[in-house]
């Protein structure tokens, strides 16, 4: 199993700094969800999914990175200000 980040807007996977790919096999494997979530927080990424990816993509598990992970939605945060 790989731990990947996917752009929820266009379906591309994080590959490296400012580099995204449509090829799941070429995506960067964070190995652990905590590493991926820390990266999302530190890089201020928005509209991404944490994907637990398997050899057969039919079994992939995508999870939106949102308030359930302690990330406030940006539009909701700005509306409250």
Secondary structure, DSSP 4 states (H G I P E B T S, - for coil): -EEEEEETTT--EEEETTEEES-GGGS---SSHHHHHHHHHHHT--SEEEEEE-SSGGG-EEEE-SGGGT---HHHHHHH-
